[in-house]
């Protein structure tokens, strides 16, 4: 694990200061909103699960909003953390500030996500992320790479692709391809949509990033950190009977494949 570094991180509207006990209520509100936003994504997956979808039938259209809301939930978390920790910004309430993206690259003009998270975590992010990056799949079955620590090139490219996809969909456009890893093969769309596999790849990518970000920031800095975590069974890809009003075993599966839960 990375050695803790309590120094502030300077970038743009920074420096960004560590989130400490005095910020617990505000950070708890940010975490609560992340849970609510991810619950919307989960609801769309559960609706999709109500019947088998193949080709351009109504439930197949849920792929796009699943991608959009998954990426938007990540952007909202980073934006709120930015306003909570930046010396030159004022945090009012979770969800109040306008999102400015959350790319992991450090391109000109972009909010520098890694600097924000490094400051908020006292230097432990992104180094302490533990991520199994989804690499592909078949229908609702997903395949994942081996566990990796930190923000490697594949993770950075994946996150940036899905954020661009989120922006493009909002403007009625689809990126041409995800050439570095996988393509959409949804029936009848020639790669111009996000099928059930790609939608779940987007969700599991951001689900892990959000879970890991909350855990790392809260660990050792805030009292009762487990109260701020996402529901751990979400990381298993299998909701509990009765969650979101669903009782069918098949409907409760967010994806088929390995659990993404590590601790807790």
Secondary structure, 3 states (H helix, E strand, C coil): CCCCCCCCECCCCCCECCCCHHHHHHHHHHHHHHHHHHHHHHHHHHHHCCCCCCCCCHHHHHHHHHHHHHHHHHHHHHHHHHHHHECCCCCCCCCCCCCCCCCCCCCCCCCCHHHHHHHHCCCCCCCCCEECCEEEEECCEEEECCCEECCCHHHHHHHHHHHHHHHHHHCCCCCCCECCCECCCCCCCCCCCCCHHHHHHHHHHHHHHHHHHHHHHHCCCCCCHHHHCCCHHHHHCECCCCHHHCCCCCCCECCECCCCCCCC
